[in-house]
Amino acid sequence: MRLYLSSFRIGNCPEHLVAMARGDDRVAVIANSMDGASDEVREQAVARELDALAAIGFVAEEIDLRRYFADSAPLAADLRRFGTIWVRGGNTFVLRDALARSRADRELIRMLRADAAVYGGYSAGVCVLIPSLRGLEIVDDPEAVTQVYGDRPIWDGLGVLDHAIVPHFDSPDHPESEACGRVAAHYRATGVPHRTLRDGEVLVIDGHDVAICG
């Protein structure tokens, strides 16, 4: 399993992401955490990811999971064209619902277990991998799922990780840092195993090798 889990954007060690891609420069960008934003803001968010990935040598394109809500059958083949899946930040609950409605959650887990792709991302794109989303309501609004898709929020994470991740921790330049500090305090108080990441830091998992860089 290859995971590149950043607190914010690509982080300070993109060379690890490039190395784990093993020469495959094709990246699928999933930006459905931004589905509650205006079309203009969402388009800008996607463009920022495409440009950032291009700057380190990748050829990236968006895979909009909304295209697969009515018919998820083509999704597996579409995702498997890429050597890296990059999942950007935004609202974790909106992202989780989009993954479920498109069945991308199941496909991503299959791909990771088969080591068929690198999973990279930041903020919500990292938090969705944890066992439970309980506690993240401190920083992300679960009711955004109802506003955006008309669904109730899903509280189970994908369970790829066996512990929670708190991004933007002790990162005063990020507007969500204070709220993320409260998430970490909640986890400590309730005994939830977790790691904190400051902006710039990346949790890199390559098989049995685990390290925080940046």
Backbone bond lengths (Angstrom), bond angles and torsions (degrees), N, CA, C in turn:
res aa  C-N    CA-C-N  psi(-1)  N-CA   C-N-CA  omega(-1)  CA-C   N-CA-C  phi
1 M - - - 1.453 - - 1.525 109.23 -
2 R 1.323 116.17 131.61 1.458 121.49 -179.18 1.526 109.41 -120.28
3 L 1.336 115.38 116.75 1.459 121.63 -177.47 1.524 109.48 -128.70
4 Y 1.321 115.82 134.37 1.458 122.19 174.91 1.522 106.08 -123.81
5 L 1.331 116.95 98.94 1.461 122.21 -167.01 1.523 109.10 -114.42
6 S 1.317 115.23 104.12 1.453 122.74 -173.50 1.525 110.74 -100.28
7 S 1.324 115.37 150.73 1.462 119.02 173.88 1.529 110.45 -70.26
8 F 1.335 116.59 -46.92 1.461 120.08 -175.62 1.522 110.00 -146.37
9 R 1.318 113.79 122.52 1.457 121.41 -179.10 1.528 111.12 52.22
10 I 1.319 118.90 -149.20 1.460 119.01 -172.17 1.524 112.16 -73.29
11 G 1.320 117.37 -23.90 1.459 119.25 178.28 1.516 111.93 83.30
12 N 1.330 115.01 -172.63 1.458 120.82 -169.80 1.526 115.24 -94.69
13 C 1.314 117.68 6.79 1.479 117.90 -179.61 1.530 111.26 -138.68
14 P 1.333 117.32 59.75 1.466 120.09 -179.23 1.523 113.60 -62.77
15 E 1.344 116.75 -19.97 1.467 119.16 179.26 1.525 111.23 -60.73
16 H 1.323 117.81 -28.93 1.465 120.66 177.58 1.530 110.93 -69.46
17 L 1.331 116.03 -39.11 1.466 119.65 177.31 1.518 110.42 -63.97
18 V 1.330 116.31 -44.33 1.462 120.76 179.16 1.524 110.21 -61.78
19 A 1.326 116.89 -43.85 1.466 120.27 -178.48 1.519 111.85 -64.16
20 M 1.326 116.99 -41.83 1.464 119.85 -178.04 1.523 112.45 -69.38
21 A 1.341 117.04 -22.30 1.463 120.18 178.31 1.529 111.63 -70.68
22 R 1.313 117.47 -17.90 1.472 123.07 173.18 1.523 112.80 55.42
23 G 1.317 115.08 42.89 1.454 120.26 174.69 1.513 115.50 88.18
24 D 1.316 118.14 -7.41 1.469 121.32 178.32 1.528 107.92 -90.87
25 D 1.324 117.10 110.65 1.464 120.31 -173.09 1.524 114.07 -93.08
26 R 1.329 117.92 7.71 1.464 120.52 -176.66 1.536 110.24 -87.89
27 V 1.337 116.01 126.24 1.467 121.58 -177.09 1.525 109.74 -127.66
28 A 1.320 115.38 131.06 1.461 121.80 170.93 1.520 108.44 -96.81
29 V 1.310 116.94 125.85 1.460 122.15 178.23 1.525 109.12 -99.66
30 I 1.323 116.27 122.88 1.461 122.09 175.22 1.520 107.33 -107.14
31 A 1.321 116.37 118.54 1.467 121.82 -174.46 1.524 111.80 -123.05
32 N 1.324 117.25 24.93 1.467 119.56 -174.65 1.514 113.91 -72.02
33 S 1.317 118.09 -9.76 1.464 120.31 170.39 1.522 111.29 -62.93
34 M 1.332 116.80 -16.17 1.470 122.42 -179.49 1.524 112.85 -99.84
35 D 1.324 118.21 11.87 1.465 120.15 -175.44 1.521 113.23 -65.74
36 G 1.327 118.62 -17.62 1.454 121.06 177.19 1.516 113.51 -83.68
37 A 1.319 117.64 -7.27 1.461 121.69 -179.96 1.530 110.42 -83.90
38 S 1.308 116.09 167.43 1.462 120.32 175.09 1.519 109.65 -64.80
39 D 1.325 116.33 159.86 1.459 119.75 179.16 1.523 111.37 -57.51
40 E 1.329 116.62 -40.60 1.465 120.11 -177.83 1.532 110.99 -65.54
41 V 1.330 116.64 -45.74 1.462 120.36 -179.59 1.522 110.21 -65.09
42 R 1.326 116.56 -40.66 1.461 119.95 -179.92 1.532 110.71 -64.03
43 E 1.325 116.68 -44.11 1.465 120.56 179.41 1.525 110.96 -61.05
44 Q 1.327 116.55 -40.67 1.465 120.13 177.99 1.529 110.90 -64.54
45 A 1.336 115.80 -38.75 1.469 120.03 179.75 1.522 111.01 -64.26
46 V 1.323 116.58 -41.97 1.464 120.08 178.19 1.528 110.37 -65.78
47 A 1.318 116.98 -44.66 1.466 120.94 -179.33 1.519 110.95 -59.75
48 R 1.340 117.05 -37.32 1.466 120.61 179.27 1.527 110.98 -62.64
49 E 1.337 116.24 -40.43 1.471 119.12 179.21 1.524 111.41 -68.55
50 L 1.320 116.60 -43.85 1.467 120.06 179.83 1.519 111.13 -60.09
51 D 1.329 116.18 -42.73 1.468 120.32 -179.30 1.524 111.40 -67.24
52 A 1.345 116.69 -41.72 1.463 120.22 -178.23 1.523 110.78 -65.15
53 L 1.307 117.14 -39.94 1.462 120.68 179.51 1.532 110.86 -71.37
54 A 1.329 116.74 -38.09 1.466 119.84 176.70 1.522 110.94 -62.19
55 A 1.321 116.59 -34.18 1.466 120.93 -177.99 1.524 112.60 -65.33
56 I 1.336 117.64 -21.20 1.472 119.33 177.82 1.534 111.27 -109.54
57 G 1.345 116.02 17.48 1.454 119.85 168.81 1.517 116.87 101.04
58 F 1.326 117.78 6.66 1.461 120.23 -179.46 1.529 111.55 -93.86
59 V 1.324 114.97 157.27 1.462 122.18 171.94 1.525 106.41 -110.93
60 A 1.328 115.78 106.73 1.460 120.37 -170.06 1.519 111.58 -114.28
61 E 1.317 114.92 148.30 1.463 121.40 171.71 1.513 109.08 -144.96
62 E 1.321 115.51 154.05 1.459 119.14 -179.13 1.521 111.03 -79.97
63 I 1.316 116.11 138.26 1.456 122.97 164.79 1.531 106.03 -110.62
64 D 1.313 116.45 104.92 1.465 121.82 -178.50 1.527 108.43 -85.61
65 L 1.327 116.55 112.07 1.463 120.19 -174.84 1.522 112.77 -65.16
66 R 1.306 118.40 -19.31 1.471 120.28 178.51 1.525 111.85 -61.86
67 R 1.324 116.83 -25.09 1.470 120.48 178.17 1.520 111.94 -65.46
68 Y 1.338 116.96 -18.63 1.463 121.07 -174.09 1.528 112.84 -108.84
69 F 1.326 117.11 6.21 1.464 118.69 -178.39 1.527 111.16 -64.30
70 A 1.318 117.40 -41.81 1.469 120.41 -178.45 1.515 112.39 -80.80
71 D 1.330 116.93 -30.17 1.470 121.14 -178.55 1.519 108.21 -147.38
72 S 1.322 116.76 102.77 1.464 121.04 -177.16 1.527 113.28 -85.87
73 A 1.331 117.22 -3.24 1.470 119.96 -173.08 1.531 113.66 -55.94
74 P 1.343 119.96 -40.21 1.478 118.32 -177.81 1.522 114.57 -76.64
75 L 1.322 117.80 -9.33 1.462 119.96 -169.26 1.525 112.94 -62.37
76 A 1.318 117.88 -44.95 1.461 120.30 -175.71 1.524 110.93 -57.39
77 A 1.322 116.59 -48.36 1.464 119.42 -179.72 1.522 111.19 -65.31
78 D 1.327 116.93 -37.46 1.461 120.00 -179.54 1.534 111.15 -65.48
79 L 1.332 117.66 -43.26 1.455 120.21 179.98 1.518 111.83 -68.40
80 R 1.313 116.99 -34.46 1.460 120.01 -175.03 1.532 112.98 -75.74
81 R 1.323 117.24 0.96 1.465 120.35 171.46 1.531 111.86 -76.19
82 F 1.328 116.39 -11.40 1.461 120.44 -170.06 1.519 111.37 -114.09
83 G 1.326 114.88 145.15 1.457 120.10 176.65 1.515 113.29 -86.62
84 T 1.333 116.28 -18.18 1.461 121.34 179.29 1.520 108.95 -137.83
85 I 1.315 115.82 137.73 1.465 122.33 172.08 1.517 106.93 -109.80
86 W 1.328 117.21 119.87 1.466 122.43 -177.43 1.526 108.47 -111.39
87 V 1.341 116.20 121.30 1.468 121.67 -174.11 1.527 108.82 -117.16
88 R 1.302 116.01 112.76 1.464 119.99 -172.26 1.535 111.80 -83.27
89 G 1.335 114.23 169.19 1.455 121.11 -179.32 1.517 113.11 -78.82
90 G 1.321 113.84 172.75 1.455 122.78 -176.54 1.524 107.93 151.26
91 N 1.315 116.90 -137.73 1.460 120.50 178.77 1.531 109.79 -90.60
92 T 1.326 116.61 119.04 1.460 121.37 -176.25 1.524 111.95 -63.44
93 F 1.313 117.15 -37.38 1.464 120.55 -177.09 1.530 111.37 -70.83
94 V 1.324 117.07 -37.75 1.467 120.91 176.38 1.527 109.76 -65.46
95 L 1.321 116.14 -43.87 1.463 120.46 177.53 1.525 110.94 -60.51
96 R 1.325 116.99 -45.60 1.474 120.34 -178.25 1.523 110.51 -59.82
97 D 1.333 117.00 -41.16 1.457 119.84 -179.45 1.519 111.14 -67.50
98 A 1.331 116.73 -40.51 1.468 119.86 178.47 1.522 111.01 -63.10
99 L 1.319 116.92 -39.19 1.462 120.31 177.44 1.526 110.76 -62.87
100 A 1.328 116.87 -40.12 1.466 120.31 -179.48 1.523 111.85 -71.40
101 R 1.324 117.16 -44.86 1.468 120.38 -176.04 1.527 111.64 -65.22
102 S 1.320 116.42 -32.35 1.471 120.86 179.81 1.524 112.51 -89.98
103 R 1.339 116.28 -8.05 1.469 123.72 -172.89 1.524 112.68 65.42
104 A 1.318 116.15 17.56 1.456 119.62 175.44 1.517 111.28 -67.04
105 D 1.337 117.65 -26.53 1.462 119.25 178.88 1.524 110.63 -59.47
106 R 1.322 116.57 -46.39 1.468 120.12 -179.92 1.525 111.52 -65.60
107 E 1.321 116.34 -41.67 1.459 119.67 -177.54 1.527 111.43 -67.89
108 L 1.319 117.24 -40.71 1.457 119.88 179.35 1.530 111.01 -63.65
109 I 1.316 117.11 -40.42 1.464 119.87 178.03 1.524 110.19 -63.29
110 R 1.331 116.97 -41.84 1.469 119.89 177.54 1.527 111.08 -61.75
111 M 1.326 116.36 -43.36 1.463 120.20 -179.11 1.521 111.50 -64.76
112 L 1.312 116.95 -40.31 1.458 120.03 -179.75 1.522 111.26 -67.65
113 R 1.320 116.66 -41.63 1.470 119.53 179.07 1.524 111.88 -64.00
114 A 1.337 115.75 -32.16 1.467 120.07 178.91 1.525 112.48 -88.64
115 D 1.331 116.85 0.76 1.469 122.26 -176.07 1.525 110.62 54.44
116 A 1.337 115.55 41.05 1.459 121.20 -177.25 1.517 112.89 -86.92
117 A 1.334 118.21 -11.56 1.460 121.54 -178.89 1.519 109.18 -162.19
118 V 1.316 114.98 159.08 1.465 121.58 168.28 1.524 107.45 -83.44
119 Y 1.325 116.76 138.16 1.464 121.40 169.80 1.523 106.74 -104.93
120 G 1.327 115.11 119.31 1.456 120.43 176.64 1.512 110.32 -127.63
121 G 1.311 115.54 159.14 1.457 118.89 177.85 1.505 111.03 164.69
122 Y 1.317 114.49 -174.42 1.460 119.30 -178.44 1.516 110.75 -149.19
123 S 1.323 113.89 157.95 1.469 122.89 174.93 1.531 110.10 54.69
124 A 1.322 119.23 -115.82 1.468 120.81 -179.91 1.518 111.95 -57.97
125 G 1.327 116.76 -33.97 1.455 120.55 179.23 1.513 113.25 -64.96
126 V 1.330 116.51 -20.97 1.461 122.44 174.58 1.526 110.31 -91.23
127 C 1.336 115.62 -46.12 1.464 120.14 -174.42 1.530 112.69 -61.70
128 V 1.310 117.45 -27.84 1.470 119.75 -178.36 1.528 111.73 -67.37
129 L 1.328 117.67 -16.38 1.464 121.42 -178.58 1.522 113.51 -81.13
130 I 1.324 118.55 -10.93 1.462 121.47 -171.11 1.533 110.24 -79.78
131 P 1.339 118.22 169.24 1.473 119.44 -175.99 1.525 114.47 -65.28
132 S 1.332 117.45 -40.86 1.468 120.85 -176.20 1.518 109.15 -139.94
133 L 1.327 116.14 143.45 1.462 120.88 177.82 1.524 112.03 -90.07
134 R 1.338 117.62 1.55 1.464 120.73 177.66 1.531 109.30 -60.36
135 G 1.299 115.75 130.10 1.455 122.31 -176.59 1.513 112.27 106.39
136 L 1.325 116.49 -28.88 1.464 119.21 -179.39 1.522 112.79 -74.54
137 E 1.342 116.24 -11.58 1.471 118.77 174.99 1.522 111.28 -64.46
138 I 1.332 117.48 -14.66 1.457 121.32 175.31 1.525 110.89 -65.24
139 V 1.329 116.58 -29.51 1.467 120.28 -175.95 1.525 112.92 -116.20
140 D 1.335 118.47 -30.57 1.469 122.27 179.58 1.523 109.59 -117.35
141 D 1.325 116.74 142.43 1.460 121.63 -178.33 1.524 110.36 -83.89
142 P 1.339 119.30 114.16 1.468 120.30 178.50 1.525 112.68 -65.91
143 E 1.326 116.36 -28.30 1.462 119.50 -177.47 1.521 112.44 -70.27
144 A 1.323 116.89 -11.10 1.465 119.23 175.21 1.522 110.98 -60.54
145 V 1.329 117.38 -28.13 1.470 120.89 178.59 1.515 110.45 -61.89
146 T 1.332 116.64 -43.11 1.465 120.91 178.83 1.519 110.49 -66.30
147 Q 1.318 116.84 -40.53 1.458 120.82 -179.32 1.521 111.72 -66.60
148 V 1.323 116.78 -37.50 1.465 120.72 -174.50 1.523 111.75 -86.09
149 Y 1.342 117.18 -45.84 1.462 121.23 -171.72 1.526 114.24 -116.85
150 G 1.335 117.13 -11.26 1.457 119.46 -176.62 1.512 114.33 78.99
151 D 1.334 117.39 14.20 1.463 122.82 -179.35 1.520 110.39 -104.93
152 R 1.321 116.17 165.88 1.448 121.43 169.29 1.534 108.11 -87.19
153 P 1.327 117.72 148.38 1.466 119.18 -178.37 1.522 112.72 -64.37
154 I 1.308 115.46 147.18 1.466 123.51 173.39 1.526 106.77 -94.82
155 W 1.325 116.54 130.24 1.458 120.37 -176.25 1.522 113.07 -100.19
156 D 1.312 117.96 -10.19 1.464 121.24 176.20 1.519 109.33 -86.02
157 G 1.337 116.58 130.93 1.451 120.33 170.70 1.520 110.22 -80.73
158 L 1.318 116.56 -176.86 1.463 120.00 -179.36 1.519 112.50 -74.63
159 G 1.328 117.99 -18.60 1.456 120.26 178.13 1.526 114.19 71.49
160 V 1.316 117.42 18.34 1.464 120.35 176.00 1.531 109.72 -66.90
161 L 1.329 115.93 -39.13 1.454 121.97 174.37 1.526 109.49 -96.56
162 D 1.319 116.53 153.67 1.465 119.95 177.75 1.524 112.14 -98.70
163 H 1.329 116.33 10.39 1.461 121.28 179.04 1.521 108.15 -147.15
164 A 1.322 115.40 163.85 1.460 120.76 178.49 1.527 110.80 -82.86
165 I 1.304 115.63 159.53 1.462 123.32 174.35 1.522 107.81 -123.63
166 V 1.318 116.34 135.11 1.467 121.39 175.46 1.526 108.18 -115.26
167 P 1.335 118.24 106.08 1.469 120.37 178.38 1.532 111.05 -81.56
168 H 1.304 115.64 171.41 1.478 123.34 174.29 1.528 112.59 59.12
169 F 1.336 116.98 21.17 1.465 119.99 -177.85 1.529 109.78 -71.93
170 D 1.320 115.73 133.43 1.470 120.50 177.88 1.525 110.75 50.60
171 S 1.328 114.97 45.48 1.474 122.20 -178.44 1.523 108.11 -124.53
172 P 1.322 118.02 79.94 1.465 121.57 -169.68 1.516 115.05 -60.97
173 D 1.330 117.74 -18.83 1.464 119.31 178.59 1.527 112.50 -79.70
174 H 1.339 117.23 -9.18 1.460 120.00 -179.69 1.531 109.64 -99.66
175 P 1.339 118.03 133.43 1.473 120.01 -175.85 1.527 114.84 -65.66
176 E 1.331 117.66 -17.14 1.456 119.71 -178.96 1.532 112.54 -100.25
177 S 1.323 117.60 6.99 1.456 119.87 -174.59 1.525 112.24 -61.58
178 E 1.320 117.02 -42.67 1.469 119.54 -177.96 1.523 110.41 -64.56
179 A 1.329 117.03 -44.12 1.466 120.51 178.97 1.524 110.88 -64.64
180 C 1.328 117.28 -37.90 1.465 119.96 178.32 1.526 110.80 -67.08
181 G 1.325 116.99 -32.49 1.452 119.56 173.57 1.515 111.63 -62.01
182 R 1.337 116.31 -36.11 1.462 119.92 177.16 1.525 111.57 -70.75
183 V 1.338 116.80 -32.70 1.476 119.72 173.79 1.523 109.81 -61.59
184 A 1.330 116.68 -46.72 1.463 120.54 179.76 1.523 110.89 -61.75
185 A 1.325 117.59 -40.26 1.462 120.83 178.25 1.527 110.65 -64.20
186 H 1.330 116.07 -39.36 1.479 120.23 177.16 1.521 110.68 -62.76
187 Y 1.323 116.60 -43.59 1.466 119.92 178.53 1.533 110.99 -61.89
188 R 1.324 116.29 -43.00 1.470 118.83 179.21 1.525 110.65 -62.54
189 A 1.319 116.36 -42.81 1.460 120.53 -176.75 1.516 112.41 -67.98
190 T 1.326 117.05 -29.69 1.462 120.84 -176.08 1.522 112.72 -103.84
191 G 1.322 116.63 3.88 1.456 120.40 174.83 1.516 114.85 75.55
192 V 1.327 117.55 25.71 1.466 120.76 179.24 1.531 109.02 -84.28
193 P 1.323 118.71 120.32 1.476 120.00 176.59 1.532 110.21 -60.90
194 H 1.303 116.79 134.61 1.467 119.04 -177.11 1.522 110.61 -158.91
195 R 1.341 114.56 161.38 1.458 123.26 169.38 1.522 107.81 -119.84
196 T 1.302 116.51 147.45 1.460 121.00 172.73 1.523 109.31 -106.79
197 L 1.323 115.63 146.69 1.460 122.00 176.82 1.516 109.34 -128.75
198 R 1.321 116.32 129.11 1.462 120.34 170.90 1.523 108.65 -84.28
199 D 1.319 116.04 154.50 1.459 119.41 177.47 1.531 109.31 -59.89
200 G 1.321 114.54 132.27 1.464 122.34 -172.63 1.506 111.28 104.76
201 E 1.344 117.90 -30.25 1.461 121.37 -179.76 1.524 111.37 -81.08
202 V 1.328 114.85 151.73 1.461 122.30 -178.96 1.528 108.15 -138.44
203 L 1.324 115.69 132.78 1.464 121.13 169.95 1.524 106.96 -89.83
204 V 1.325 116.14 117.42 1.463 122.18 -177.25 1.521 108.48 -110.82
205 I 1.333 116.31 122.37 1.460 122.17 177.88 1.518 107.75 -123.07
206 D 1.315 115.09 118.22 1.480 121.07 179.05 1.509 107.00 -130.72
207 G 1.327 115.43 96.09 1.459 119.96 -173.85 1.512 110.32 65.33
208 H 1.333 117.09 -122.03 1.460 121.33 179.91 1.529 112.20 -89.36
209 D 1.329 117.83 -4.46 1.462 121.28 -178.82 1.520 109.52 -88.05
210 V 1.320 116.05 124.89 1.463 121.98 -179.26 1.522 108.25 -129.39
211 A 1.340 116.50 129.47 1.459 119.52 179.83 1.519 109.71 -152.26
212 I 1.324 115.57 150.57 1.464 120.59 169.06 1.516 107.16 -105.20
213 C 1.329 116.32 123.10 1.457 120.78 -179.93 1.513 109.24 -116.10
214 G 1.328 115.09 169.69 1.457 119.40 176.05 1.497 113.10 93.87
